[in-house]
Amino acid sequence: IDGLTDTVFALESMSLPTKMVSEIELNFMNTRRYVAGRASFESIPVIVKDTVSGKIADEINQWHQQVFDPATGGIGIAANYKKNAQIILFSPEGSVSRSWTLEGCFPTAVNFGSLTYDSDDVVRVDMQLRFDRCFADFGGASGLTSVPTPFGNIPTGF
């Protein structure tokens, strides 16, 4: 996610985008015909693992406060809180096998997890990401020349 530097390494799970096209019913004599209507995308759930320092939860909280600031009750300006993101799937040998580019992302809900002494579980932050549109590249990662990892940038080979 553009501007959120640490969340790239903490992703635990997420759903891939779901694309939808509404249908428009047209009555024609005694039958019905259908044509495509407006396209839309469902929001996606994302779960990240927080660190002991809380840096990842802090980044997500700051981003969400750009959307809605509970101290002032104000809603932010879309140009300030909407970000672009990429979902990159790697093949077993480490090359990029496909990617998704999401435009206009912002968190609509954030759950900062739960704490308990009864478990060794890490703290997870759940968020719901809404986005305007997405583009899939199932042939690799066109436009990506390298992918950031904890070990440095990996060339994509595309």
Stockholm file with secondary structure:
# STOCKHOLM 1.0

chainA/1-158         IDGLTDTVFALESMSLPTKMVSEIELNFMNTRRYVAGRASFESIPVIVKDTVSGKIADEINQWHQQVFDPATGGIGIAANYKKNAQIILFSPEGSVSRSWTLEGCFPTAVNFGSLTYDSDDVVRVDMQLRFDRCFADFGGASGLTSVPTPFGNIPTGF
#=GR chainA/1-158 SS CTTCCSGGGCEEEECCCCEEEEEEEEEETTEEEEEEEEEEECCEEEEEECCTTCHHHHHHHHHHHHHEETTTTEECCHHHHCEEEEEEEECTTSSEEEEEEEEEEEEEEEECCCCCTTCCCCCEEEEEEECSEEEEETTSCTTCSEEEETTEEEECCC
#=GC SS_cons         CTTCCSGGGCEEEECCCCEEEEEEEEEETTEEEEEEEEEEECCEEEEEECCTTCHHHHHHHHHHHHHEETTTTEECCHHHHCEEEEEEEECTTSSEEEEEEEEEEEEEEEECCCCCTTCCCCCEEEEEEECSEEEEETTSCTTCSEEEETTEEEECCC
//
